[in-house]
């Protein structure tokens, strides 16, 4: 293979990171972006938190989507309530978990930056 066609694979890629996708858990923040396309759960990457919006912009976020967007609200509520009963304050509200699509070259670094941003309590590259 010619040298100009060789692509180096990072350790993160070898262990199953989905490039360009970060899973985040919002904290006292809601997604406010409108739908990118009719019928799609992908939204414009905007939230109710200015600091988080700036971080999303700096990372080149192209969309944000609630992870359980297609789960009926009553089912999500029941699952969250069951988790709260079992785990207490450690349980996550399913509505706070989102997928953020960023530039494919920065998903690992992007997760670190989002994790350190107010309005977000957790971020990890999608594995």
ZADO-1210 file (C-alpha; in nm, 4 decimals, padded with zeros to 6 digits):
<atoms>
<atom x="00.0000" y="00.0000" z="00.0000" code="UNK" pos="1"/>
<atom x="00.1428" y="00.3425" z="-00.0902" code="UNK" pos="2"/>
<atom x="00.2483" y="00.5543" z="00.2087" code="UNK" pos="3"/>
<atom x="-00.0052" y="00.8276" z="00.1243" code="UNK" pos="4"/>
<atom x="-00.2890" y="00.5730" z="00.1655" code="UNK" pos="5"/>
<atom x="-00.1814" y="00.4370" z="00.5033" code="UNK" pos="6"/>
<atom x="-00.4132" y="00.5297" z="00.7890" code="UNK" pos="7"/>
<atom x="-00.2860" y="00.4988" z="01.1441" code="UNK" pos="8"/>
<atom x="-00.5355" y="00.3570" z="01.3921" code="UNK" pos="9"/>
<atom x="-00.5333" y="00.4995" z="01.7428" code="UNK" pos="10"/>
<atom x="-00.5623" y="00.2842" z="02.0524" code="UNK" pos="11"/>
<atom x="-00.9087" y="00.4315" z="02.1188" code="UNK" pos="12"/>
<atom x="-01.0280" y="00.3171" z="01.7760" code="UNK" pos="13"/>
<atom x="-00.8972" y="-00.0333" z="01.8343" code="UNK" pos="14"/>
<atom x="-01.0923" y="-00.0706" z="02.1566" code="UNK" pos="15"/>
<atom x="-01.4244" y="00.0160" z="02.0025" code="UNK" pos="16"/>
<atom x="-01.4783" y="00.3910" z="02.0104" code="UNK" pos="17"/>
<atom x="-01.7423" y="00.5074" z="01.7649" code="UNK" pos="18"/>
<atom x="-01.5623" y="00.7990" z="01.6054" code="UNK" pos="19"/>
<atom x="-01.7540" y="01.1242" z="01.6110" code="UNK" pos="20"/>
<atom x="-02.0054" y="01.0237" z="01.8784" code="UNK" pos="21"/>
<atom x="-02.0046" y="01.1183" z="02.2471" code="UNK" pos="22"/>
<atom x="-02.2546" y="00.9979" z="02.5070" code="UNK" pos="23"/>
<atom x="-02.3284" y="01.2707" z="02.7599" code="UNK" pos="24"/>
<atom x="-02.5511" y="01.3102" z="03.0638" code="UNK" pos="25"/>
<atom x="-02.6984" y="01.6568" z="03.1033" code="UNK" pos="26"/>
<atom x="-02.7271" y="01.8138" z="03.4465" code="UNK" pos="27"/>
<atom x="-02.9985" y="02.0740" z="03.5096" code="UNK" pos="28"/>
<atom x="-02.9909" y="02.1382" z="03.1348" code="UNK" pos="29"/>
<atom x="-03.2372" y="02.0611" z="02.8583" code="UNK" pos="30"/>
<atom x="-03.1977" y="02.0228" z="02.4848" code="UNK" pos="31"/>
<atom x="-03.3604" y="02.3170" z="02.3069" code="UNK" pos="32"/>
<atom x="-03.2491" y="02.2610" z="01.9457" code="UNK" pos="33"/>
<atom x="-03.5077" y="02.2065" z="01.6749" code="UNK" pos="34"/>
<atom x="-03.5255" y="01.8955" z="01.4562" code="UNK" pos="35"/>
<atom x="-03.2618" y="01.8774" z="01.1834" code="UNK" pos="36"/>
<atom x="-03.4912" y="01.6740" z="00.9592" code="UNK" pos="37"/>
<atom x="-03.8568" y="01.5837" z="00.9855" code="UNK" pos="38"/>
<atom x="-03.9018" y="01.2490" z="01.1583" code="UNK" pos="39"/>
<atom x="-03.5413" y="01.2334" z="01.2802" code="UNK" pos="40"/>
<atom x="-03.4511" y="01.2373" z="01.6508" code="UNK" pos="41"/>
<atom x="-03.1356" y="01.4389" z="01.5649" code="UNK" pos="42"/>
<atom x="-03.1614" y="01.7998" z="01.6825" code="UNK" pos="43"/>
<atom x="-02.9638" y="02.1186" z="01.6331" code="UNK" pos="44"/>
<atom x="-02.6953" y="02.1056" z="01.9078" code="UNK" pos="45"/>
<atom x="-02.8448" y="02.3722" z="02.1368" code="UNK" pos="46"/>
<atom x="-02.9261" y="02.3504" z="02.5059" code="UNK" pos="47"/>
<atom x="-03.0549" y="02.5725" z="02.7838" code="UNK" pos="48"/>
<atom x="-02.6956" y="02.6154" z="02.9109" code="UNK" pos="49"/>
<atom x="-02.4759" y="02.8830" z="02.7512" code="UNK" pos="50"/>
<atom x="-02.1453" y="02.7249" z="02.8618" code="UNK" pos="51"/>
<atom x="-02.2448" y="02.3912" z="02.7174" code="UNK" pos="52"/>
<atom x="-02.3555" y="02.5575" z="02.3923" code="UNK" pos="53"/>
<atom x="-02.0122" y="02.7221" z="02.3614" code="UNK" pos="54"/>
<atom x="-01.8390" y="02.3891" z="02.4208" code="UNK" pos="55"/>
<atom x="-02.0601" y="02.2173" z="02.1622" code="UNK" pos="56"/>
<atom x="-01.9781" y="02.4888" z="01.9111" code="UNK" pos="57"/>
<atom x="-01.6023" y="02.4652" z="01.9773" code="UNK" pos="58"/>
<atom x="-01.6194" y="02.0876" z="01.9253" code="UNK" pos="59"/>
<atom x="-01.7983" y="02.1311" z="01.5943" code="UNK" pos="60"/>
<atom x="-02.1066" y="01.9445" z="01.7170" code="UNK" pos="61"/>
<atom x="-02.3397" y="01.8726" z="01.4272" code="UNK" pos="62"/>
<atom x="-02.6322" y="01.7300" z="01.6229" code="UNK" pos="63"/>
<atom x="-02.7548" y="01.6234" z="01.9620" code="UNK" pos="64"/>
<atom x="-03.0175" y="01.3609" z="02.0228" code="UNK" pos="65"/>
<atom x="-03.1774" y="01.2182" z="02.3330" code="UNK" pos="66"/>
<atom x="-03.0580" y="00.8571" z="02.3549" code="UNK" pos="67"/>
<atom x="-03.4077" y="00.7328" z="02.4295" code="UNK" pos="68"/>
<atom x="-03.5933" y="00.9762" z="02.2009" code="UNK" pos="69"/>
<atom x="-03.8147" y="00.7060" z="02.0554" code="UNK" pos="70"/>
<atom x="-03.9023" y="00.5536" z="02.3923" code="UNK" pos="71"/>
<atom x="-04.2550" y="00.6569" z="02.4982" code="UNK" pos="72"/>
<atom x="-04.2453" y="00.9123" z="02.7820" code="UNK" pos="73"/>
<atom x="-04.4442" y="00.6883" z="03.0182" code="UNK" pos="74"/>
<atom x="-04.1995" y="00.4002" z="02.9626" code="UNK" pos="75"/>
<atom x="-03.8984" y="00.6270" z="03.0214" code="UNK" pos="76"/>
<atom x="-04.0627" y="00.7585" z="03.3380" code="UNK" pos="77"/>
<atom x="-04.1340" y="00.4073" z="03.4652" code="UNK" pos="78"/>
<atom x="-03.7767" y="00.2932" z="03.3975" code="UNK" pos="79"/>
<atom x="-03.6331" y="00.6021" z="03.5670" code="UNK" pos="80"/>
<atom x="-03.8630" y="00.5531" z="03.8688" code="UNK" pos="81"/>
<atom x="-03.7581" y="00.1868" z="03.8967" code="UNK" pos="82"/>
<atom x="-03.3914" y="00.2858" z="03.8799" code="UNK" pos="83"/>
<atom x="-03.4449" y="00.5513" z="04.1489" code="UNK" pos="84"/>
<atom x="-03.6073" y="00.2920" z="04.3771" code="UNK" pos="85"/>
<atom x="-03.3210" y="00.0511" z="04.3290" code="UNK" pos="86"/>
<atom x="-03.0223" y="00.2888" z="04.3088" code="UNK" pos="87"/>
<atom x="-03.1442" y="00.6021" z="04.4828" code="UNK" pos="88"/>
<atom x="-02.9670" y="00.9234" z="04.3890" code="UNK" pos="89"/>
<atom x="-02.7167" y="00.7332" z="04.1721" code="UNK" pos="90"/>
<atom x="-02.9873" y="00.6614" z="03.9142" code="UNK" pos="91"/>
<atom x="-02.9894" y="00.8598" z="03.5930" code="UNK" pos="92"/>
<atom x="-03.2936" y="01.0224" z="03.4400" code="UNK" pos="93"/>
<atom x="-03.3124" y="00.8593" z="03.0963" code="UNK" pos="94"/>
<atom x="-03.4213" y="01.1912" z="02.9469" code="UNK" pos="95"/>
<atom x="-03.0849" y="01.3449" z="03.0417" code="UNK" pos="96"/>
<atom x="-02.8759" y="01.1009" z="02.8344" code="UNK" pos="97"/>
<atom x="-02.7866" y="01.2331" z="02.4895" code="UNK" pos="98"/>
<atom x="-02.5726" y="01.1434" z="02.1888" code="UNK" pos="99"/>
<atom x="-02.3622" y="01.4298" z="02.0599" code="UNK" pos="100"/>
<atom x="-02.2211" y="01.4040" z="01.7088" code="UNK" pos="101"/>
<atom x="-01.8871" y="01.5839" z="01.6758" code="UNK" pos="102"/>
<atom x="-01.5993" y="01.5913" z="01.4297" code="UNK" pos="103"/>
<atom x="-01.4772" y="01.2300" z="01.3914" code="UNK" pos="104"/>
<atom x="-01.1217" y="01.3248" z="01.4849" code="UNK" pos="105"/>
<atom x="-01.2100" y="01.4614" z="01.8301" code="UNK" pos="106"/>
<atom x="-01.4628" y="01.2267" z="01.9920" code="UNK" pos="107"/>
<atom x="-01.2258" y="01.1178" z="02.2726" code="UNK" pos="108"/>
<atom x="-01.0960" y="01.4705" z="02.3375" code="UNK" pos="109"/>
<atom x="-01.4484" y="01.6036" z="02.2899" code="UNK" pos="110"/>
<atom x="-01.5796" y="01.3774" z="02.5627" code="UNK" pos="111"/>
<atom x="-01.3157" y="01.5079" z="02.8032" code="UNK" pos="112"/>
<atom x="-01.4037" y="01.8682" z="02.7207" code="UNK" pos="113"/>
<atom x="-01.7775" y="01.8078" z="02.7602" code="UNK" pos="114"/>
<atom x="-01.7244" y="01.6230" z="03.0900" code="UNK" pos="115"/>
<atom x="-01.5567" y="01.9353" z="03.2288" code="UNK" pos="116"/>
<atom x="-01.8343" y="02.1720" z="03.1158" code="UNK" pos="117"/>
<atom x="-02.1137" y="02.2979" z="03.3408" code="UNK" pos="118"/>
<atom x="-02.4568" y="02.1691" z="03.2461" code="UNK" pos="119"/>
<atom x="-02.3120" y="01.8262" z="03.1823" code="UNK" pos="120"/>
<atom x="-02.2374" y="01.5672" z="03.4499" code="UNK" pos="121"/>
<atom x="-02.0757" y="01.2946" z="03.2394" code="UNK" pos="122"/>
<atom x="-01.9343" y="01.2430" z="02.8918" code="UNK" pos="123"/>
<atom x="-01.7669" y="00.9434" z="02.7336" code="UNK" pos="124"/>
<atom x="-01.6850" y="00.8455" z="02.3765" code="UNK" pos="125"/>
<atom x="-01.9505" y="00.6086" z="02.2428" code="UNK" pos="126"/>
<atom x="-01.8134" y="00.2546" z="02.2712" code="UNK" pos="127"/>
</atoms>
